[in-house]
Amino acid sequence: VALPAADIALQMEQHFLMDCGLDCFVWVKSNSAVGSTAVGDRERSILAKYNEYMWHFMLRGRFPAPEMHLCMEGTGNARYLQSRLIPTRQDTPEEQADQVSGLG
């Protein structure tokens, strides 16, 4: 089964931050060698770095401060983030190509 073109977006980076206003999501790609969705030292370290970055550079004078969420591949938060990033995810490949010309 071919991977839908829109799903490739989340496979390109190991981790990134998405600011959604009242919530900030830190996407962490699962460690394929482990295949686990348990939060370990690696995930805590990544979340702490993004949290520090947000407080120093993006949250000054911002009220209310957004809540930080860790989204690991294969979890409920990750599915929510996927729906925000890739609204075309459930569309057919033809519909995706029509909506996003770069996918065609």
Summary of the structure (lengths in Angstrom):
residues: 104
radius of gyration: 15.5
end to end distance: 17.9
largest distance: 47.9
contacts: 242
relative contact order: 0.21
helix: 43%
strand: 16%
